[in-house]
Amino acid sequence: MTTPVRVPLVDLRASYASIREELLAEFDRVLGEMQLFLGPNVRAFEEEFAAYCETSHAVGMSSGTDALHATLRACDVRPGDEVVLPALTFFATTEAVIHVGATPVFADVDPETLTLDPAAVRDVIGPATRAIVPVHLYGQPADMASLLEIAKKRNLRVIEDAAQAHGARSLGQRCGSLGDAGCFSFYFTKNLGAFGEGGCTTTNSLETAERLQRLRNHGLETKHTHSLVGHNFRLDELQAAVLRIKLKRLDEAIARRREIAARYDEAFAGSGIRVLGRRADAEAAPHLYPIRVADRDALGVHLAAAGIETGIHYKVPAHRQAAMRSQLHRCGPLSVTERTCDELLSLPLYPELEDDQFAYVVERVLEFSGESRPSARVRSAS
Ligand SMILES: Cc1ncc(COP(=O)(O)O)c(C=O)c1O
């Protein structure tokens, strides 16, 4: 292949183009009615998303961060409690724990799947531990069988950070339906993304859902009556309208994500490019496609020169962030996390990725890693 193609990390224009007419008609309807918050679209979306996640309830929120924050509160995580979580995650997971006044306790991740290592979790649990927050990172479910067993034995709450895992399954169940509650982000690049901010909590507990409904709306019990000091964490009607349209196409989009991830796995097998290990008891819904290479920065420069955009998820683990210097926290040994953060590079993965773009990315990556005949490895992604 000689002609360089520009390959973005995600292509939101293509995503918009595919739903433009339906979306504009819906926006016109919402704006015509001028009911902008907690109206019919939010209610319908909550029902549809709960059905999709196979939970009894879904409560729309203003973002994934706010969903995590409110859900920790709704699950009675309080100041003085400890919450076990990975340090290899977006910083929001840690922020939510700090926002409720609890102490983050970082446990290491499994070297293959990069999700919480249950043995590491067991080692950091102490008398003040109140909850575990497994992160289904990159759309790959954490080891829920082991984590749920630990939580049951120690009487801990499990709040899944499913911000990157819409549509994934673990033990046959949807992510977000296995623990006490699941928190989703609808940040625009996610598997299910709004065109703005949004989030949601799923749960099978009516009590948790009702607390969340009050917490997201200033603690309002009835009009003029605030029974809790809450937040403004409401999902707006325009974003709910976007999400309803995109939810109908989510399974198709995830099928394409899975197909591309499988073709990347196949193309890199035996090449020295390390890919994510896949859990046998889970069905990932790939959100990002991270590879692990010793010379990550040089590969990033090589790909950028070829017009290929990459990302790093994540470069600095949570416990190493400057913000944590002034925050109470505890860490178990984090050698896998620290080593991995120096090696990660995310390649383009999105449903609209074209076959020639996919083939071009694989060729340029293998060229960097010294593969002599990269084209022999590349199979079309369709
Ligand atoms: C793992 C994880 N947790 C939490 C969040 C926070 O979600 P939001 O950006 O919607 O606040 C994100 C998204 O960016 C995330 O990737």
The ligand as an SDF file (V2000), in Angstrom:
LIG
                    3D

 16 16  0  0  0  0  0  0  0  0999 V2000
  -13.2090    4.1070   33.1590 C   0  0  0  0  0  0  0  0  0  0  0  0
  -13.9190    5.4190   33.2060 C   0  0  0  0  0  0  0  0  0  0  0  0
  -14.5410    5.8000   34.3400 N   0  0  0  0  0  0  0  0  0  0  0  0
  -15.2120    6.9500   34.4220 C   0  0  0  0  0  0  0  0  0  0  0  0
  -15.2860    7.8170   33.3620 C   0  0  0  0  0  0  0  0  0  0  0  0
  -15.9740    9.1220   33.5340 C   0  0  0  0  0  0  0  0  0  0  0  0
  -17.0020    9.3370   32.6450 O   0  0  0  0  0  0  0  0  0  0  0  0
  -17.3890   10.8310   32.1600 P   0  0  0  0  0  0  0  0  0  0  0  0
  -16.3150   11.3000   31.2630 O   0  0  0  0  0  0  0  0  0  0  0  0
  -18.6840   10.6290   31.4570 O   0  0  0  0  0  0  0  0  0  0  0  0
  -17.5240   11.6590   33.3810 O   0  0  0  0  0  0  0  0  0  0  0  0
  -14.6800    7.4610   32.1520 C   0  0  0  0  0  0  0  0  0  0  0  0
  -14.8090    8.2950   30.9480 C   0  0  0  0  0  0  0  0  0  0  0  0
  -14.1930    9.1170   30.5200 O   0  0  0  0  0  0  0  0  0  0  0  0
  -13.9560    6.2460   32.0740 C   0  0  0  0  0  0  0  0  0  0  0  0
  -13.3430    5.8870   30.9490 O   0  0  0  0  0  0  0  0  0  0  0  0
  1  2  1  0
  2  3  1  0
  2 15  2  0
  3  4  2  0
  4  5  1  0
  5  6  1  0
  5 12  2  0
  6  7  1  0
  7  8  1  0
  8  9  2  0
  8 10  1  0
  8 11  1  0
 12 13  1  0
 12 15  1  0
 13 14  2  0
 15 16  1  0
M  END
$$$$
